Amino acid sequence: MKIIILGAGQVGGSLAEHLASEANDITVVDTDSERLRDLGDRLDIRTVQGRGSLPTVLRQAGADDADMLVAVTNSDETNMVACQVAHTLFHTPTKIARVREAAYLTRAELFDNEAIPVDVLISPEQVVTNYIKRLIQHPGALQVIDFAEGKAQLVAVKAYYGGPLVGQQLRQLREHMPNVETRVAAIFRRDRPILPQGDTVIEADDEVFFIAAKANIRAVMSEMRRLDETYKRIVIAGGGQIGERLAEAIESRYQVKIIEMNPTRCRHLSDTLDSTVVLQGSASDRDLLLEENIADADLFLALTNDDEANIMSSLLAKRLGAKKVMTIINNPAYVDLIQGGDIDIAISPQLATIGTLLAHVRRGDIVSVHSLRRGAAEAIEAIAHGDAKSSKVIGKAIENIGLPPGTTIGAIIRDEEVIIAHDDTVIETGDHVILFLVDKKHIRDVEKLFHVGLSFF
């Protein structure tokens, strides 16, 4: 596939890295020659320096015969204009734009072929807000991923000493929970992925990824670790777009406070939010945190754009008694360093956004793609279309499907039912199939499996 990526920042660079390793023809456009040189040295891609919204620059990047334009510059306006130019002058089939400003996103009529022709809108702030919301709903989880609109969920937990399953084989999960269907999809032990087998023994400190119907998630979590109590009091540091959206989404169920430095922004938050308490000040102000009884907080969330400020305020809040701390880290290099010590969960907006972008870039009937353990493995949701003649998977038992090496099927969602996959499970048309890949180079093979082709008739 011939793909033009506008923007060589963290999202554009990460996307280029993912796609270049899958034998796509990638061209990255940016005004920053240094960023382009760095990407060009590391990856097998083309780079073009210039403003991505200009017709001359798009033509130079190969827009005449490009299959897709992905506009992820820091400017909403540049991204939207680039999609317009690609549509009008080059008839680019698929146009994806990152748009941050809520004032644009609330006007759906702006984005169609009669106005601004954007096929897929990506809002990083909304993606991250939804991600944090799921973590809040499942105290103790390191990652929570929805499949088939939330009917099934993949949850990562750290196995603790004393958990009922720790020190036991995975096959004993069924004995512990005879009435609950679940499947352990991946295990990370000392930062390395392990393909789970029936005789795999869960060790303390393993990161265990399991999939189950949404209603059964809490019961399975209790097998790995002592369940954390539901959060009640939540403190948010940073009243920007993510802080505001999150407070708006959770304030009806939790006691929420926001700490924000900017007085104008504080007034806006006070006018917009219903029951959230808005405090003007610095989240790194020890006296302010003590005054607001930070020791009573169940969860402290650092959501500003400044990694250092987020890290320092989180460490301070934890030291002063906050029970759980989550922190947004924009620099991916920091994420592994930070998570698991005083900071319980480090959230990478780039990784969350990349998953959403990749779902729209994949071939075949791929609905969503999610990175597990910061990219060490992937979870993919694909829909089986066609029939036994036109599809390589429909009408076949899982044991008879030629899955790529290191790939497993974890679950199937059929209408409202979540079916945990076994060797004799037969895939039917319309099934949502959840697959796990330890080796990303086989993603193209998975796409081909779920691609319906006339060649099969």
Secondary structure, DSSP 8 states (H G I E B T S, - for coil): -EEEEE--SHHHHHHHHHHHTTT-EEEEEES-HHHHHHHHHHSS-EEEES-TTSHHHHHHTTGGG-SEEEE--S-HHHHHHHHHHHHHHH--SEEEEE---HHHHT-GGGSSTTSS--SEEE-HHHHHHHHHHHHHHSTT-SEEEEETTTTEEEEEEE--TT-TTTTSBGGGHHHH-TT--EEEEEEEETTEEE---TT-B--TT-EEEEEEEGGGHHHHHHHHS-------EEEEE--SHHHHHHHHHHTTTSEEEEEES-HHHHHHHHHH-SS-EEEES-TT-HHHHHHTTGGG-SEEEE-SS-HHHHHHHHHHHHHTT-S-EEEE-SSHHHHHHHBTTTBSEEE-HHHHHHHHHHHHHSSSSEEEEEEETTTTEEEEEEE--S-TTT-SSTT-BGGGS---TTEEEEEEEETTEEEE--TT-B--TT-EEEEEES-GGGHHHHHHHT---GGG-
